[in-house]
Amino acid sequence: MAQLGKIGGFAALYLGLAYAAGIGLFLVVLDLPSVTTAEQKLELVAANALVFHGMHLAIYVIFGVVLTAFVFALHESLKDVAPMSARFASVLGFIWAGLLIASGMVTIAGIDPTLRLMETDPSAAALYWSGIETVAEGVGLGQGEILGGLMTLIFSLAALRGGIFPKILNYLGIVVGMAGLVSVLPGLHDVAALFGITQMVWFIWLGAVFLRC
């Protein structure tokens, strides 16, 4: 169990740091919110193709794989105090991980064809990339963090009832989960930013707790 806790701890730290890296790169360095037209997005991808490839690999594909290890470790920690909740939250977490991996792979697979098409028909390339973005965002639940929110909420409620982990950490998890659920509602998709920031803290804090066990 101690070894599983270490795995869960390192996995949680990776997840939290991946969030931080994604926020820093996409929101601060590349300033994606200011890139609105298809042509601007295409130019950004063309100028940073290797960065886009590497970051989608790290924060979607590898993130999804590491998330499965984290979910398994969390399940093992909670299965004795809340077996049904632990199983249900784990299933949600595994589905979420699979969709994140698929979303990242769709984006990565679309980069090279887009750049090749851009050499001969920039307008068609911009349209093609818009399609890639739409599919990747849909698969990756870009319009609301329902799976990640439910997973975090259920795990946190189970941990709170079972007296596992610090209470403040569990309350934070409940806030994270509620933010994820609210982000699904029409007009409130921007709440996903709050979900991402608070879940980043939750991951890192939980990772530290796992590693101290």
MDTraj code that builds the backbone (N, CA, C; nanometers):
import mdtraj as md
import numpy as np

residues = "MET ALA GLN LEU GLY LYS ILE GLY GLY PHE ALA ALA LEU TYR LEU GLY LEU ALA TYR ALA ALA GLY ILE GLY LEU PHE LEU VAL VAL LEU ASP LEU PRO SER VAL THR THR ALA GLU GLN LYS LEU GLU LEU VAL ALA ALA ASN ALA LEU VAL PHE HIS GLY MET HIS LEU ALA ILE TYR VAL ILE PHE GLY VAL VAL LEU THR ALA PHE VAL PHE ALA LEU HIS GLU SER LEU LYS ASP VAL ALA PRO MET SER ALA ARG PHE ALA SER VAL LEU GLY PHE ILE TRP ALA GLY LEU LEU ILE ALA SER GLY MET VAL THR ILE ALA GLY ILE ASP PRO THR LEU ARG LEU MET GLU THR ASP PRO SER ALA ALA ALA LEU TYR TRP SER GLY ILE GLU THR VAL ALA GLU GLY VAL GLY LEU GLY GLN GLY GLU ILE LEU GLY GLY LEU MET THR LEU ILE PHE SER LEU ALA ALA LEU ARG GLY GLY ILE PHE PRO LYS ILE LEU ASN TYR LEU GLY ILE VAL VAL GLY MET ALA GLY LEU VAL SER VAL LEU PRO GLY LEU HIS ASP VAL ALA ALA LEU PHE GLY ILE THR GLN MET VAL TRP PHE ILE TRP LEU GLY ALA VAL PHE LEU ARG CYS".split()
xyz = np.array([
    [0.0824, -0.1209, 0.0000],
    [0.0000, 0.0000, 0.0000],
    [0.0859, 0.1260, 0.0000],
    [0.2004, 0.1199, 0.0735],
    [0.2888, 0.2364, 0.0783],
    [0.3425, 0.2684, -0.0604],
    [0.3781, 0.1625, -0.1351],
    [0.4300, 0.1836, -0.2698],
    [0.3224, 0.2431, -0.3609],
    [0.1985, 0.1965, -0.3460],
    [0.0883, 0.2512, -0.4250],
    [0.0653, 0.3981, -0.3904],
    [0.0819, 0.4315, -0.2620],
    [0.0681, 0.5707, -0.2211],
    [0.1733, 0.6588, -0.2856],
    [0.2958, 0.6077, -0.2962],
    [0.4013, 0.6841, -0.3626],
    [0.3675, 0.7057, -0.5099],
    [0.3171, 0.6009, -0.5736],
    [0.2775, 0.6136, -0.7144],
    [0.1680, 0.7186, -0.7285],
    [0.0684, 0.7112, -0.6403],
    [-0.0395, 0.8094, -0.6435],
    [0.0107, 0.9496, -0.6167],
    [0.1080, 0.9622, -0.5269],
    [0.1628, 1.0927, -0.4947],
    [0.2367, 1.1554, -0.6113],
    [0.3250, 1.0776, -0.6724],
    [0.3993, 1.1308, -0.7874],
    [0.3055, 1.1579, -0.9057],
    [0.2040, 1.0726, -0.9222],
    [0.1069, 1.0947, -1.0291],
    [0.0312, 1.2250, -1.0068],
    [-0.0128, 1.2481, -0.8832],
    [-0.0869, 1.3701, -0.8520],
    [-0.0005, 1.4940, -0.8741],
    [0.1266, 1.4862, -0.8361],
    [0.2159, 1.6007, -0.8576],
    [0.2328, 1.6282, -1.0065],
    [0.2466, 1.5229, -1.0864],
    [0.2576, 1.5439, -1.2316],
    [0.1320, 1.6116, -1.2855],
    [0.0154, 1.5663, -1.2418],
    [-0.1099, 1.6232, -1.2906],
    [-0.1196, 1.7717, -1.2562],
    [-0.0826, 1.8053, -1.1332],
    [-0.0874, 1.9450, -1.0930],
    [0.0120, 2.0308, -1.1693],
    [0.1340, 1.9801, -1.1876],
    [0.2353, 2.0561, -1.2602],
    [0.2013, 2.0669, -1.4084],
    [0.1355, 1.9637, -1.4623],
    [0.0924, 1.9700, -1.6023],
    [-0.0112, 2.0802, -1.6209],
    [-0.1030, 2.0919, -1.5248],
    [-0.1985, 2.2029, -1.5275],
    [-0.1248, 2.3366, -1.5299],
    [-0.0275, 2.3510, -1.4397],
    [0.0464, 2.4767, -1.4296],
    [0.1197, 2.5075, -1.5599],
    [0.1803, 2.4040, -1.6195],
    [0.2521, 2.4240, -1.7455],
    [0.1573, 2.4641, -1.8574],
    [0.0416, 2.3991, -1.8634],
    [-0.0560, 2.4320, -1.9662],
    [-0.1084, 2.5739, -1.9521],
    [-0.1389, 2.6139, -1.8278],
    [-0.1867, 2.7499, -1.8037],
    [-0.0788, 2.8512, -1.8415],
    [0.0441, 2.8238, -1.7996],
    [0.1529, 2.9162, -1.8287],
    [0.1798, 2.9319, -1.9769],
    [0.1785, 2.8195, -2.0493],
    [0.2118, 2.8255, -2.1916],
    [0.0968, 2.8811, -2.2750],
    [-0.0209, 2.8187, -2.2630],
    [-0.1308, 2.8533, -2.3523],
    [-0.1976, 2.9866, -2.3170],
    [-0.2059, 3.0189, -2.1889],
    [-0.2749, 3.1417, -2.1508],
    [-0.1822, 3.2614, -2.1368],
    [-0.0572, 3.2373, -2.0972],
    [0.0348, 3.3482, -2.0722],
    [0.1315, 3.3674, -2.1885],
    [0.2053, 3.2630, -2.2239],
    [0.3085, 3.2765, -2.3274],
    [0.2465, 3.2932, -2.4664],
    [0.1576, 3.2002, -2.5049],
    [0.0963, 3.2064, -2.6376],
    [-0.0289, 3.2938, -2.6412],
    [-0.0854, 3.3231, -2.5251],
    [-0.2031, 3.4103, -2.5145],
    [-0.3152, 3.3630, -2.6070],
    [-0.3544, 3.2377, -2.5928],
    [-0.4581, 3.1810, -2.6788],
    [-0.5927, 3.2548, -2.6738],
    [-0.6355, 3.3067, -2.5578],
    [-0.7657, 3.3755, -2.5578],
    [-0.7728, 3.4935, -2.6548],
    [-0.6583, 3.5534, -2.6881],
    [-0.6595, 3.6685, -2.7794],
    [-0.6592, 3.6257, -2.9261],
    [-0.6380, 3.4962, -2.9508],
    [-0.6353, 3.4439, -3.0881],
    [-0.7759, 3.3938, -3.1199],
    [-0.8483, 3.4665, -3.2018],
    [-0.9904, 3.4371, -3.2211],
    [-1.0263, 3.3864, -3.3607],
    [-0.9610, 3.4357, -3.4650],
    [-0.9993, 3.3948, -3.5999],
    [-0.9265, 3.2664, -3.6399],
    [-0.9832, 3.1972, -3.7387],
    [-0.9234, 3.0727, -3.7873],
    [-0.7842, 3.0981, -3.8444],
    [-0.7675, 3.2099, -3.9112],
    [-0.6382, 3.2422, -3.9715],
    [-0.5326, 3.2676, -3.8638],
    [-0.5706, 3.3381, -3.7584],
    [-0.4767, 3.3638, -3.6495],
    [-0.4357, 3.2341, -3.5796],
    [-0.5323, 3.1464, -3.5600],
    [-0.5020, 3.0186, -3.4962],
    [-0.4070, 2.9363, -3.5825],
    [-0.4302, 2.9387, -3.7131],
    [-0.3445, 2.8630, -3.8042],
    [-0.2016, 2.9173, -3.8003],
    [-0.1876, 3.0472, -3.8010],
    [-0.0545, 3.1082, -3.7949],
    [0.0162, 3.0735, -3.6645],
    [-0.0589, 3.0710, -3.5554],
    [0.0003, 3.0372, -3.4260],
    [0.0493, 2.8929, -3.4243],
    [-0.0314, 2.8026, -3.4794],
    [0.0086, 2.6619, -3.4850],
    [0.1313, 2.6438, -3.5737],
    [0.1314, 2.7101, -3.6898],
    [0.2435, 2.6988, -3.7825],
    [0.3735, 2.7490, -3.7200],
    [0.3634, 2.8558, -3.6403],
    [0.4829, 2.9142, -3.5796],
    [0.5301, 2.8366, -3.4566],
    [0.4416, 2.7535, -3.4009],
    [0.4757, 2.6819, -3.2768],
    [0.4365, 2.5346, -3.2855],
    [0.4563, 2.4739, -3.4015],
    [0.4093, 2.3366, -3.4237],
    [0.4707, 2.2386, -3.3239],
    [0.6006, 2.2481, -3.3024],
    [0.6672, 2.1553, -3.2102],
    [0.6181, 2.1746, -3.0675],
    [0.5957, 2.3003, -3.0307],
    [0.5445, 2.3290, -2.8960],
    [0.4046, 2.2717, -2.8792],
    [0.3191, 2.2910, -2.9786],
    [0.1827, 2.2377, -2.9722],
    [0.1858, 2.0854, -2.9605],
    [0.2721, 2.0229, -3.0382],
    [0.2830, 1.8764, -3.0345],
    [0.3266, 1.8309, -2.8950],
    [0.4340, 1.8912, -2.8449],
    [0.4872, 1.8494, -2.7154],
    [0.3919, 1.8737, -2.6004],
    [0.3265, 1.9892, -2.6009],
    [0.2374, 2.0204, -2.4900],
    [0.1103, 1.9364, -2.4930],
    [0.0568, 1.9085, -2.6104],
    [-0.0613, 1.8213, -2.6152],
    [-0.0252, 1.6778, -2.5759],
    [0.0967, 1.6386, -2.6061],
    [0.1433, 1.5077, -2.5603],
    [0.1515, 1.5051, -2.4080],
    [0.2062, 1.6125, -2.3493],
    [0.2288, 1.6158, -2.2049],
    [0.1017, 1.6372, -2.1243],
    [0.0137, 1.7292, -2.1708],
    [-0.1002, 1.7671, -2.0868],
    [-0.2313, 1.7024, -2.1282],
    [-0.2261, 1.6182, -2.2295],
    [-0.3445, 1.5402, -2.2659],
    [-0.3134, 1.3908, -2.2663],
    [-0.2195, 1.3489, -2.3510],
    [-0.1934, 1.2056, -2.3659],
    [-0.1274, 1.1482, -2.2411],
    [-0.0108, 1.2025, -2.2039],
    [0.0577, 1.1517, -2.0839],
    [-0.0255, 1.1815, -1.9598],
    [-0.0882, 1.2985, -1.9574],
    [-0.1765, 1.3340, -1.8463],
    [-0.2824, 1.2256, -1.8258],
    [-0.3447, 1.1819, -1.9343],
    [-0.4478, 1.0802, -1.9238],
    [-0.3956, 0.9485, -1.8690],
    [-0.2765, 0.9097, -1.9142],
    [-0.2161, 0.7849, -1.8650],
    [-0.1849, 0.7964, -1.7163],
    [-0.1244, 0.9076, -1.6764],
    [-0.0901, 0.9277, -1.5352],
    [-0.2167, 0.9384, -1.4505],
    [-0.3214, 0.9982, -1.5068],
    [-0.4479, 1.0104, -1.4341],
    [-0.5037, 0.8737, -1.3960],
    [-0.4860, 0.7733, -1.4807],
    [-0.5360, 0.6398, -1.4475],
    [-0.4647, 0.5837, -1.3243],
    [-0.3337, 0.6086, -1.3145],
    [-0.2593, 0.5624, -1.1969],
    [-0.3052, 0.6359, -1.0718],
    [-0.3283, 0.7657, -1.0847],
    [-0.3762, 0.8458, -0.9721],
    [-0.5133, 0.7969, -0.9258],
    [-0.6036, 0.7743, -1.0193],
    [-0.7388, 0.7296, -0.9851],
    [-0.7336, 0.5941, -0.9157],
    [-0.6488, 0.5049, -0.9652],
    [-0.6366, 0.3726, -0.9034],
    [-0.5869, 0.3850, -0.7593],
    [-0.4857, 0.4708, -0.7365],
    [-0.4331, 0.4898, -0.6008],
    [-0.5386, 0.5494, -0.5090],
    [-0.6159, 0.6440, -0.5603],
    [-0.7202, 0.7062, -0.4792],
    [-0.8309, 0.6049, -0.4466],
    [-0.8634, 0.5220, -0.5436],
    [-0.9630, 0.4173, -0.5208],
    [-0.9190, 0.3237, -0.4091],
    [-0.7931, 0.2824, -0.4120],
    [-0.7427, 0.1910, -0.3104],
    [-0.7446, 0.2544, -0.1723],
    [-0.7267, 0.3861, -0.1660],
    [-0.7276, 0.4557, -0.0373],
    [-0.8672, 0.4676, 0.0214],
    [-0.9695, 0.4668, -0.0645],
    [-1.1063, 0.4939, -0.0199],
    [-1.1987, 0.3726, -0.0260],
    [-1.1535, 0.2631, -0.0858],
    [-1.2449, 0.1514, -0.1104],
    [-1.2991, 0.0878, 0.0166],
    [-1.2248, 0.0968, 0.1286],
    [-1.2720, 0.0350, 0.2520],
    [-1.3722, 0.1215, 0.3257],
    [-1.3635, 0.2549, 0.3095],
    [-1.4548, 0.3445, 0.3816],
    [-1.5763, 0.3829, 0.2981],
    [-1.5614, 0.3782, 0.1657],
    [-1.6741, 0.4148, 0.0779],
    [-1.6616, 0.3365, -0.0522],
    [-1.6889, 0.2066, -0.0492],
    [-1.6633, 0.1224, -0.1662],
    [-1.7429, 0.1614, -0.2911],
    [-1.8714, 0.1926, -0.2762],
    [-1.9524, 0.2267, -0.3930],
    [-1.9083, 0.3600, -0.4533],
    [-1.8866, 0.4578, -0.3691],
    [-1.8415, 0.5883, -0.4181],
    [-1.7055, 0.5777, -0.4840],
    [-1.6169, 0.5006, -0.4247],
    [-1.4828, 0.4849, -0.4805],
    [-1.4882, 0.4197, -0.6182],
    [-1.5735, 0.3197, -0.6331],
    [-1.5848, 0.2525, -0.7631],
    [-1.6450, 0.3458, -0.8680],
    [-1.7512, 0.4166, -0.8301],
    [-1.8184, 0.5056, -0.9252],
    [-1.7247, 0.6186, -0.9687],
    [-1.6570, 0.6817, -0.8732],
    [-1.5649, 0.7895, -0.9065],
    [-1.4495, 0.7386, -0.9923],
    [-1.4050, 0.6172, -0.9666],
    [-1.2952, 0.5601, -1.0451],
    [-1.3354, 0.5393, -1.1900],
    [-1.4565, 0.4891, -1.2111],
    [-1.5054, 0.4709, -1.3481],
    [-1.5098, 0.6041, -1.4216],
    [-1.5611, 0.7063, -1.3546],
    [-1.5645, 0.8394, -1.4151],
    [-1.4231, 0.8879, -1.4481],
    [-1.3304, 0.8637, -1.3568],
    [-1.1920, 0.9057, -1.3786],
    [-1.1271, 0.8345, -1.4953],
    [-1.1531, 0.7047, -1.5087],
    [-1.0956, 0.6293, -1.6201],
    [-1.1541, 0.6752, -1.7539],
    [-1.2834, 0.7027, -1.7552],
    [-1.3450, 0.7544, -1.8791],
    [-1.2851, 0.8895, -1.9143],
    [-1.2712, 0.9758, -1.8141],
    [-1.2116, 1.1081, -1.8356],
    [-1.0712, 1.0955, -1.8919],
    [-0.9931, 1.0047, -1.8344],
    [-0.8561, 0.9843, -1.8816],
    [-0.8544, 0.9405, -2.0280],
    [-0.9423, 0.8480, -2.0637],
    [-0.9471, 0.8003, -2.2021],
    [-0.9841, 0.9101, -2.2997],
    [-1.0790, 0.9956, -2.2609],
    [-1.1197, 1.1051, -2.3491],
    [-1.0084, 1.2081, -2.3640],
    [-0.9349, 1.2349, -2.2576],
    [-0.8227, 1.3279, -2.2669],
    [-0.7151, 1.2753, -2.3604],
    [-0.6858, 1.1466, -2.3506],
    [-0.5863, 1.0857, -2.4399],
    [-0.6328, 1.0980, -2.5846],
    [-0.7606, 1.0672, -2.6083],
    [-0.8145, 1.0756, -2.7441],
    [-0.8101, 1.2189, -2.7965],
    [-0.8452, 1.3146, -2.7124],
    [-0.8424, 1.4552, -2.7537],
    [-0.7020, 1.4982, -2.7929],
    [-0.6047, 1.4612, -2.7123],
    [-0.4670, 1.4970, -2.7433],
    [-0.4188, 1.4337, -2.8716],
    [-0.4549, 1.3085, -2.8939],
    [-0.4113, 1.2386, -3.0140],
    [-0.4758, 1.2974, -3.1398],
    [-0.6014, 1.3415, -3.1288],
    [-0.6672, 1.4064, -3.2430],
    [-0.5916, 1.5323, -3.2816],
    [-0.5566, 1.6137, -3.1829],
    [-0.4828, 1.7374, -3.2110],
    [-0.3462, 1.7083, -3.2710],
    [-0.2735, 1.6163, -3.2114],
    [-0.1398, 1.5829, -3.2605],
    [-0.1473, 1.5301, -3.4038],
    [-0.2459, 1.4435, -3.4289],
    [-0.2603, 1.3861, -3.5633],
    [-0.2960, 1.4921, -3.6664],
    [-0.3586, 1.6014, -3.6235],
    [-0.4011, 1.7031, -3.7183],
    [-0.2976, 1.8084, -3.7515],
    [-0.1884, 1.8145, -3.6756],
    [-0.0900, 1.9218, -3.6954],
    [-0.0203, 1.9109, -3.8307],
    [0.0410, 1.7972, -3.8613],
    [0.1172, 1.7832, -3.9867],
    [0.0305, 1.7987, -4.1115],
    [-0.0876, 1.7334, -4.1188],
    [-0.1725, 1.7553, -4.2370],
    [-0.2122, 1.9019, -4.2545],
    [-0.2359, 1.9705, -4.1441],
    [-0.2714, 2.1123, -4.1520],
    [-0.1569, 2.1935, -4.2105],
    [-0.0359, 2.1672, -4.1643],
    [0.0795, 2.2428, -4.2134],
    [0.1081, 2.2127, -4.3606],
    [0.0887, 2.0882, -4.4017],
    [0.1090, 2.0551, -4.5432],
    [0.0051, 2.1236, -4.6310],
    [-0.1198, 2.1241, -4.5841],
    [-0.2264, 2.1884, -4.6598],
    [-0.2060, 2.3396, -4.6657],
    [-0.1475, 2.3940, -4.5619],
    [-0.1237, 2.5380, -4.5556],
    [-0.0305, 2.5850, -4.6674],
    [0.0597, 2.4972, -4.7119],
    [0.1543, 2.5339, -4.8167],
    [0.0854, 2.5580, -4.9505],
    [-0.0270, 2.4939, -4.9733],
    [-0.0946, 2.5057, -5.1027],
    [-0.2270, 2.5814, -5.0955],
    [-0.2954, 2.5719, -4.9797],
    [-0.4273, 2.6353, -4.9677],
    [-0.4498, 2.6786, -4.8225],
    [-0.4020, 2.7975, -4.7857],
    [-0.4153, 2.8445, -4.6470],
    [-0.5600, 2.8497, -4.5974],
    [-0.6531, 2.8868, -4.6850],
    [-0.7935, 2.8951, -4.6435],
    [-0.8477, 2.7577, -4.6064],
    [-0.8155, 2.6584, -4.6891],
    [-0.8596, 2.5221, -4.6598],
    [-0.7919, 2.4695, -4.5332],
    [-0.6657, 2.5078, -4.5140],
    [-0.5930, 2.4644, -4.3946],
    [-0.6567, 2.5212, -4.2680],
    [-0.6980, 2.6484, -4.2755],
    [-0.7636, 2.7105, -4.1602],
    [-0.8953, 2.6402, -4.1283],
    [-0.9700, 2.6044, -4.2318],
    [-1.0959, 2.5326, -4.2123],
    [-1.0710, 2.3936, -4.1552],
    [-0.9683, 2.3281, -4.2083],
    [-0.9326, 2.1939, -4.1606],
    [-0.8945, 2.1979, -4.0126],
    [-0.8129, 2.2977, -3.9757],
    [-0.7698, 2.3070, -3.8360],
    [-0.8877, 2.3388, -3.7439],
    [-0.9816, 2.4183, -3.7927],
    [-1.1016, 2.4466, -3.7135],
    [-1.1786, 2.3185, -3.6843],
    [-1.1830, 2.2286, -3.7833],
    [-1.2476, 2.0991, -3.7624],
    [-1.1750, 2.0148, -3.6596],
    [-1.0415, 2.0148, -3.6679],
    [-0.9612, 1.9409, -3.5703],
    [-0.9878, 1.9937, -3.4295],
    [-0.9886, 2.1254, -3.4161],
    [-1.0127, 2.1867, -3.2849],
    [-1.1507, 2.1501, -3.2309],
    [-1.2510, 2.1518, -3.3178],
    [-1.3870, 2.1207, -3.2746],
    [-1.3972, 1.9776, -3.2239],
    [-1.3394, 1.8841, -3.3001],
    [-1.3440, 1.7432, -3.2583],
    [-1.2670, 1.7233, -3.1283],
    [-1.1456, 1.7799, -3.1210],
    [-1.0622, 1.7630, -3.0015],
    [-1.1284, 1.8242, -2.8791],
    [-1.1902, 1.9407, -2.8975],
    [-1.2574, 2.0070, -2.7855],
    [-1.3803, 1.9286, -2.7414],
    [-1.4532, 1.8748, -2.8375],
    [-1.5701, 1.7953, -2.8023],
    [-1.5327, 1.6680, -2.7289],
    [-1.4334, 1.5980, -2.7809],
    [-1.3887, 1.4741, -2.7167],
    [-1.3292, 1.5029, -2.5793],
    [-1.2552, 1.6138, -2.5694],
    [-1.1903, 1.6485, -2.4436],
    [-1.2770, 1.7257, -2.3467],
    [-1.4066, 1.7333, -2.3743],
    [-1.5037, 1.7975, -2.2847],
    [-1.4697, 1.9447, -2.2640],
    [-1.4375, 2.0132, -2.3736],
    [-1.3986, 2.1530, -2.3642],
    [-1.5124, 2.2461, -2.3278],
    [-1.6356, 2.1992, -2.3352],
    [-1.7507, 2.2828, -2.3020],
    [-1.8069, 2.2527, -2.1631],
    [-1.7223, 2.2015, -2.0774],
    [-1.7666, 2.1739, -1.9403],
    [-1.6953, 2.0538, -1.8816],
    [-1.6518, 2.0674, -1.7577],
    [-1.5696, 1.9635, -1.6942],
    [-1.6547, 1.8698, -1.6095],
    [-1.7536, 1.8068, -1.6720],
    [-1.8468, 1.7255, -1.5945],
    [-1.7810, 1.5995, -1.5374],
    [-1.6969, 1.5324, -1.6148],
    [-1.6361, 1.4087, -1.5657],
    [-1.5333, 1.4360, -1.4568],
    [-1.4424, 1.5300, -1.4835],
    [-1.3429, 1.5637, -1.3817],
    [-1.4081, 1.6217, -1.2575],
    [-1.5141, 1.7010, -1.2776],
    [-1.5842, 1.7584, -1.1634],
    [-1.6527, 1.6535, -1.0782],
    [-1.7253, 1.5632, -1.1436],
    [-1.7933, 1.4568, -1.0684],
    [-1.6945, 1.3648, -0.9979],
    [-1.5871, 1.3285, -1.0676],
    [-1.4861, 1.2423, -1.0063],
    [-1.4301, 1.3055, -0.8794],
    [-1.3898, 1.4319, -0.8903],
    [-1.3304, 1.5009, -0.7760],
    [-1.4315, 1.5182, -0.6631],
    [-1.5543, 1.5532, -0.6982],
    [-1.6587, 1.5728, -0.5972],
    [-1.6874, 1.4446, -0.5216],
    [-1.7049, 1.3348, -0.5930],
    [-1.7402, 1.2086, -0.5274],
    [-1.6250, 1.1561, -0.4430],
    [-1.5039, 1.1617, -0.4952],
    [-1.3880, 1.1193, -0.4168],
    [-1.3760, 1.2034, -0.2894],
    [-1.3957, 1.3350, -0.3012],
    [-1.3791, 1.4249, -0.1867],
    [-1.4872, 1.4030, -0.0815],
    [-1.6108, 1.3826, -0.1260],
    [-1.7191, 1.3544, -0.0312],
    [-1.6942, 1.2222, 0.0413],
    [-1.6464, 1.1232, -0.0331],
    [-1.6173, 0.9935, 0.0292],
    [-1.5034, 1.0056, 0.1302],
    [-1.3996, 1.0815, 0.0943],
    [-1.2870, 1.1006, 0.1857],
    [-1.3298, 1.1777, 0.3099],
    [-1.4191, 1.2761, 0.2934],
    [-1.4671, 1.3544, 0.4074],
    [-1.5481, 1.2668, 0.5023],
    [-1.6379, 1.1856, 0.4457],
    [-1.7190, 1.0967, 0.5309],
    [-1.6336, 0.9907, 0.5989],
    [-1.5313, 0.9441, 0.5290],
    [-1.4487, 0.8375, 0.5847],
    [-1.3341, 0.8852, 0.6715],
    [-1.3169, 1.0168, 0.6833],
    [-1.2083, 1.0690, 0.7655],
    [-1.0713, 1.0465, 0.7038],
    [-1.0675, 1.0375, 0.5699],
    [-0.9412, 1.0186, 0.4987],
    [-0.8955, 1.1541, 0.4438],
    [-0.7675, 1.1846, 0.4587],
    [-0.7061, 1.3094, 0.4119],
    [-0.7534, 1.4280, 0.4982],
    [-0.6801, 1.5388, 0.4958],
    [-0.7192, 1.6568, 0.5749],
    [-0.8560, 1.7105, 0.5320],
    [-0.9340, 1.7566, 0.6298],
    [-1.0686, 1.8052, 0.5992],
    [-1.0669, 1.9220, 0.5015],
    [-0.9736, 2.0144, 0.5191],
    [-0.9687, 2.1315, 0.4304],
    [-0.9419, 2.0880, 0.2870],
    [-0.8575, 1.9875, 0.2703],
    [-0.8309, 1.9342, 0.1367],
    [-0.9578, 1.8767, 0.0756],
    [-1.0344, 1.8054, 0.1558],
    [-1.1588, 1.7472, 0.1055],
    [-1.2621, 1.8551, 0.0715],
    [-1.2678, 1.9595, 0.1536],
    [-1.3579, 2.0707, 0.1216],
    [-1.3151, 2.1391, -0.0080],
    [-1.1841, 2.1519, -0.0271],
    [-1.1343, 2.2085, -0.1522],
    [-1.1786, 2.1216, -0.2698],
    [-1.1693, 1.9898, -0.2536],
    [-1.2122, 1.8987, -0.3583],
    [-1.3592, 1.9147, -0.3923],
    [-1.4403, 1.9407, -0.2909],
    [-1.5835, 1.9630, -0.3146],
    [-1.6046, 2.0902, -0.3967],
    [-1.5293, 2.1957, -0.3650],
    [-1.5372, 2.3205, -0.4423],
    [-1.4946, 2.2952, -0.5869],
    [-1.3863, 2.2192, -0.6042],
    [-1.3387, 2.1849, -0.7386],
    [-1.4480, 2.1119, -0.8162],
    [-1.5074, 2.0131, -0.7518],
    [-1.6106, 1.9347, -0.8183],
    [-1.7305, 2.0177, -0.8568],
    [-1.7736, 2.1057, -0.7671],
    [-1.8887, 2.1901, -0.7972],
    [-1.8580, 2.2865, -0.9116],
    [-1.7356, 2.3386, -0.9155],
    [-1.6966, 2.4272, -1.0256],
    [-1.7013, 2.3520, -1.1581],
    [-1.6568, 2.2259, -1.1573],
    [-1.6615, 2.1459, -1.2791],
    [-1.8039, 2.1238, -1.3275],
    [-1.8950, 2.0978, -1.2353],
    [-2.0348, 2.0745, -1.2732],
    [-2.1002, 2.2028, -1.3243],
    [-2.0729, 2.3144, -1.2583],
    [-2.1314, 2.4428, -1.2998],
    [-2.0827, 2.4818, -1.4387],
    [-1.9583, 2.4453, -1.4728],
    [-1.9010, 2.4842, -1.6020],
    [-1.9737, 2.4215, -1.7206],
    [-2.0578, 2.3220, -1.6948],
    [-2.1335, 2.2571, -1.8019],
    [-2.2524, 2.3425, -1.8451],
    [-2.3000, 2.4278, -1.7557],
    [-2.4222, 2.5050, -1.7826],
    [-2.3988, 2.6097, -1.8911],
    [-2.4979, 2.6340, -1.9763],
    [-2.4847, 2.7357, -2.0819],
    [-2.4496, 2.8723, -2.0239],
    [-2.3540, 2.9376, -2.0844],
    [-2.3124, 3.0694, -2.0395],
    [-2.2145, 3.0686, -1.9244],
    [-2.1851, 2.9506, -1.8695],
    [-2.0944, 2.9417, -1.7545],
    [-1.9721, 2.8556, -1.7839],
    [-1.9405, 2.8364, -1.9120],
    [-1.8258, 2.7527, -1.9481],
    [-1.6943, 2.8106, -1.8967],
    [-1.6900, 2.9432, -1.8761],
    [-1.5660, 3.0052, -1.8277],
    [-1.5319, 2.9630, -1.6854],
    [-1.6301, 2.9075, -1.6133],
    [-1.6032, 2.8581, -1.4782],
    [-1.5027, 2.7428, -1.4831],
    [-1.4845, 2.6833, -1.6015],
    [-1.3847, 2.5765, -1.6176],
    [-1.2455, 2.6262, -1.5803],
    [-1.2203, 2.7573, -1.5965],
    [-1.0908, 2.8125, -1.5571],
    [-1.0719, 2.8003, -1.4055],
    [-1.1791, 2.8288, -1.3293],
    [-1.1736, 2.8118, -1.1840],
    [-1.1528, 2.6662, -1.1482],
    [-1.2220, 2.5773, -1.2205],
    [-1.2037, 2.4338, -1.1993],
    [-1.0572, 2.3954, -1.2190],
    [-0.9964, 2.4417, -1.3282],
    [-0.8586, 2.4048, -1.3573],
    [-0.7615, 2.4528, -1.2519],
    [-0.7765, 2.5775, -1.2086],
    [-0.6837, 2.6334, -1.1097],
    [-0.6987, 2.5644, -0.9749],
    [-0.8240, 2.5456, -0.9311],
    [-0.8446, 2.4821, -0.8009],
    [-0.8083, 2.3334, -0.8042],
    [-0.8324, 2.2666, -0.9174],
    [-0.7933, 2.1261, -0.9224],
    [-0.6421, 2.1101, -0.9270],
    [-0.5739, 2.2063, -0.9861],
    [-0.4280, 2.2051, -0.9837],
    [-0.3776, 2.2042, -0.8391],
    [-0.4352, 2.2918, -0.7562],
    [-0.3971, 2.2968, -0.6147],
    [-0.4334, 2.1659, -0.5454],
    [-0.5522, 2.1133, -0.5765],
    [-0.5976, 1.9873, -0.5158],
    [-0.5042, 1.8727, -0.5499],
    [-0.4628, 1.8633, -0.6754],
    [-0.3704, 1.7582, -0.7164],
    [-0.2381, 1.7680, -0.6402],
    [-0.1800, 1.8864, -0.6370],
    [-0.0491, 1.9036, -0.5736],
    [-0.0575, 1.8763, -0.4241],
    [-0.1615, 1.9276, -0.3603],
    [-0.1794, 1.9051, -0.2165],
    [-0.1998, 1.7570, -0.1880],
    [-0.2854, 1.6919, -0.2652],
    [-0.3105, 1.5496, -0.2441],
    [-0.1850, 1.4672, -0.2707],
    [-0.1064, 1.5091, -0.3715],
    [0.0193, 1.4407, -0.3983],
    [0.1122, 1.4468, -0.2791],
    [0.1193, 1.5652, -0.2154],
    [0.2048, 1.5798, -0.0967],
    [0.1555, 1.4906, 0.0175],
    [0.0240, 1.4809, 0.0326],
    [-0.0338, 1.3947, 0.1365],
    [0.0007, 1.2485, 0.1106],
    [-0.0138, 1.2049, -0.0119],
    [0.0199, 1.0668, -0.0478],
    [0.1673, 1.0367, -0.0171],
    [0.2547, 1.1276, -0.0533],
    [0.3990, 1.1034, -0.0377],
    [0.4420, 1.1032, 0.1082],
    [0.3657, 1.1685, 0.1940],
    [0.3996, 1.1691, 0.3377],
    [0.3522, 1.0426, 0.4083],
    [0.2608, 0.9694, 0.3439],
    [0.2059, 0.8488, 0.4066],
    [0.3075, 0.7346, 0.4095],
])
top = md.Topology()
chain = top.add_chain()
for i, resn in enumerate(residues, 1):
    res = top.add_residue(resn, chain, resSeq=i)
    for name in ("N", "CA", "C"):
        top.add_atom(name, md.element.get_by_symbol(name[0]), res)
traj = md.Trajectory(xyz[None], top)
